[in-house]
Amino acid sequence: MLASIYAAAASARRAYYREPGRQRRLRRPVISVGNLRVGGTGKTPAVAHVARILLELGERPAILSRGYGRRSAPDGVVVVSDGARICADLDRSGDEPLMLARTVEGARVLVSADRHLAGCLAESHLDATVHVLDDGFQHLTLARGTDLLIVGEEDIAEARTLPAGRLRESLSAASCAHAILVPSGTSGQTCAVAASLGADTAFELVRVPGEPLRLDLLGSSAPARTSTPVLAAAGVARPERFFEELRSAGWDVKKTVTFPDHHRYSRADAATLADTARAAGARAIVTTEKDLVRLLPFRPLALPLIWLPLTVRIEPAPAFREWLAGRLAAERQSGPEVPA
């Protein structure tokens, strides 16, 4: 019953913002990357991948985020990166925006509850030519020209909205997306999900675990070996997937420790992790890239800290790149830019 009420309210909200004049507009094109499920679908790596493609196309992308989990949320806009340097710390940026600023060189990264305001600043002061709206499918107050929606097989199988399930909106909302991104291992899975949603355009979202890196005392990184006995720690939405990937890659995982998503580590947490690792016979701690930015303030840790970069690619890559470039060109040719 509650799930039905929630789904109806979400549908009514979406219909409200479809009315002319309900949404605010930026002068430059806006690409939204979002999902239906709460947490753990690969939105942030997908945002990074899209931003890198835009950079390759000669664009100057601005990533607009709400900065979930920030300890300090001042009024206005926090510039996490101006495209050349990092300008804000973890408390003011949040873990995912800071991670994006560290990993997508050349992208502007801005955080604000008012993403229209953030976009205006990016255009007027940081020379942004296009915006990438992080976790933007439900952020309906801001108009966008391209909606990329991540939908997996498990979303189709569950098909229940909050609070009974994990979906923010019913599956019918997928019809509002311009393309579906399907986390999968085969093109057949992608086609099956797209067919079940009635989607005309779909691409495969492929996870690509990077080479493990070890954080040294100066904060730079060096290659790490998978043969090292480790304690695996993760404060992300789906830590079990990270642990499974470690074991599949041949890591000697002595023990696992989980924290809530976006957990803000303390110095005591860092010390406890080292003690727990030693007790389990581990000689290092391995964690995710998102956890890394939350552990950096406590370096050097008592044990070596290893982290695994995670990227995604959207396949088929040439087709997606051409499709995205075509959407931007069509949007720019459709009429004059909207005044700020």
Stockholm file with secondary structure:
# STOCKHOLM 1.0

chainA/1-340         MLASIYAAAASARRAYYREPGRQRRLRRPVISVGNLRVGGTGKTPAVAHVARILLELGERPAILSRGYGRRSAPDGVVVVSDGARICADLDRSGDEPLMLARTVEGARVLVSADRHLAGCLAESHLDATVHVLDDGFQHLTLARGTDLLIVGEEDIAEARTLPAGRLRESLSAASCAHAILVPSGTSGQTCAVAASLGADTAFELVRVPGEPLRLDLLGSSAPARTSTPVLAAAGVARPERFFEELRSAGWDVKKTVTFPDHHRYSRADAATLADTARAAGARAIVTTEKDLVRLLPFRPLALPLIWLPLTVRIEPAPAFREWLAGRLAAERQSGPEVPA
#=GR chainA/1-340 SS CHHHHHHHHHHHHHHHHHSTTCSBCCSSCEEEEEESBSSCSCHHHHHHHHHHHHHHTTCCEEEEECCTTCSCCCSSCEEEEESSSBCCCHHHHCHHHHHHHHHSTTCEEEECSCHHHHHHHHHHHSCCSEEEEETCTTCTTBCCSEEEEECCHHHHHHCCBTTTSSBSSCGGGGGGCSEEEEECSSHHHHHHHHHHHTCSCEEEEEEEECCCEEECTTSCEEECCTTSEEEEEECSSCHHHHHHHHHHTTCEEEEEEECCTTCCCCHHHHHHHHHHHHHTTCSEEEEEHHHHHHHGGGCSCSSCEEEECEEEEEESHHHHHHHHHHHHHHHHHSSCCCCC
#=GC SS_cons         CHHHHHHHHHHHHHHHHHSTTCSBCCSSCEEEEEESBSSCSCHHHHHHHHHHHHHHTTCCEEEEECCTTCSCCCSSCEEEEESSSBCCCHHHHCHHHHHHHHHSTTCEEEECSCHHHHHHHHHHHSCCSEEEEETCTTCTTBCCSEEEEECCHHHHHHCCBTTTSSBSSCGGGGGGCSEEEEECSSHHHHHHHHHHHTCSCEEEEEEEECCCEEECTTSCEEECCTTSEEEEEECSSCHHHHHHHHHHTTCEEEEEEECCTTCCCCHHHHHHHHHHHHHTTCSEEEEEHHHHHHHGGGCSCSSCEEEECEEEEEESHHHHHHHHHHHHHHHHHSSCCCCC
//
